[in-house]
C-alpha cells in the first residue's frame, strides 16, 4: 500500500515539495491544503486554511495520512507540530518552542551569542527613541529586523540615518507587523547563500546550497521581498566553505537547541553570508526556503519521501544530487512587495517548461494571479549560464502583462 502525504500551504515552495514527492515510488496519494492551480495538477487540493489546525487534524485522521509536511512558517509558530504529536500523528516540522529560531529574531540572536555561533553584533529595542539614538551613535549601513514573522520582508538594510529612522517608525510606532520590537545589527558585507538541513535533534541531513535574490529589482535595487529568484549550486561556495558552515554554524545550532531543551526537528534554514571569507549567520528560518526549495529539490536524485521519513525517525540517509544547475526566476505582481492587484489571466504556461505556481487560482479553466509572487519558471542545465538562458526563455513564453521579474538572476556568476 502506497503512502499518503499532506502538504500544507499554497505557494511555490509547496508546489516544489509536492513535485518532489510525486517522483517517489513510495507515494500513492498527495493532498495539499489549500494548494494552488499548479499544485492541483499533481495533488488533490482541499480547501483548508493552513491556520485551521483543528480541521487539518480531522482531515489527517479521516484520510489516514502517513506524513504531513508543513510548508509556511505561521502554523509552526502557532504549534501545529505540537498538536499533531499529541495526537500521535507523523508530521515533519519543529515544535512551537523550537520554531522561535525563526519567529523571534531576539531568541535566535541570543542563542547564537550564548553558544559562540558567528553572526553580526546586535542590540534589541522596543523604544523608538532609544533605538534611534543607538543607530545614530554608530555607522551606516545598519540592519534593522522586526522581531517576529513578517513574510520575509521585516528586514531593512538602511543606507542612511533617514532610512533607518523610517524603518524604526514603521516597526515600532506604526506597528506595520504587529507588536513592535526590533533587532539592530551591524551590517555584514559579502555574498549571501542559503544552506538548508533537515534536522532531528543533533542529527543533520544537509541539502544542496542555493543563492536567493531578495531585492525587488535588477542590480539588487528596491525593497526586500520574499525572494525574486534563486539558483543551485552556488559556484563561490566551495566544499571547504560548506564544511565550515556545517561545523561552525548548522551543527552547533542544532546542538545548542538540544542542550537547551528545545530540540529541533524539521528544516533548519541558514541564511548565511561569506564575510571576509568566513561564513556568518544573517538569519535562521524553521522551514523550507522560498524560492530556494524550487531550485534545490529538482536537483535531488534520492527519494524525497524516504529522506523525510528517515529524518522524522532520525535514521541514517545518504542523499544523492545532480551535478546540473537549476535556476528559477520569480514573476511577481506589479507593485509587490507593496500593494498589488490580483485576478489577471496567465497564458503561455504550456510553452514554459517546469513552472512552480506561487500565487495562482483556477477559475473555470483559466489560471489567474492571486498573490504577490505568482509564478517561478525553473530550468535545469549542465551550467549556470545555460540554466539561466533556458529560464529566461520560459519567462518570456508566459503572457501576463501584470507581472514583473528580475532579468539578472545568476547573471553576474554566469559570466
Buried (B, 14 or more C-beta within 10 A) or exposed (E): EEBBBBBBBBBBBBBBBBBBBBBBEBBEBBBBBBBBBBBBBBBBBBEBBBEBBEBBBEBBEEBEBBBBBBBBBBBBBBBBBBBBBEEEBBBBBBBBBBBBBBBBBBBBBBBBEEBEBBBBEBBBBEBBEEBBEBBEEEEBBBBBBBBBBBBBBBBBBBEEEEBBBBBBEBBBEEEBBEEBBBBBBBBBEBBBBBBBBBBBEBBBBBBBBBBBBBBBBBEBEBEBBBBBBBBBBBEEBEEEBBEBBBEBBBBBBBBBBBEEEBBBBBBBBBBBBBBEEEBBBBBBBBBBBBBBBBBBBBBBEBBBBBBBBBBBEBEEBEBEBBEBBBBBBBBBBEEBBEEBEBEBEBEBBEEBBBBBBBBBBBEEEEBBBBBBBBBBBBBBBEEBBBBBBBBBBBBEBBEBEBBBBBEBBBBEBBE
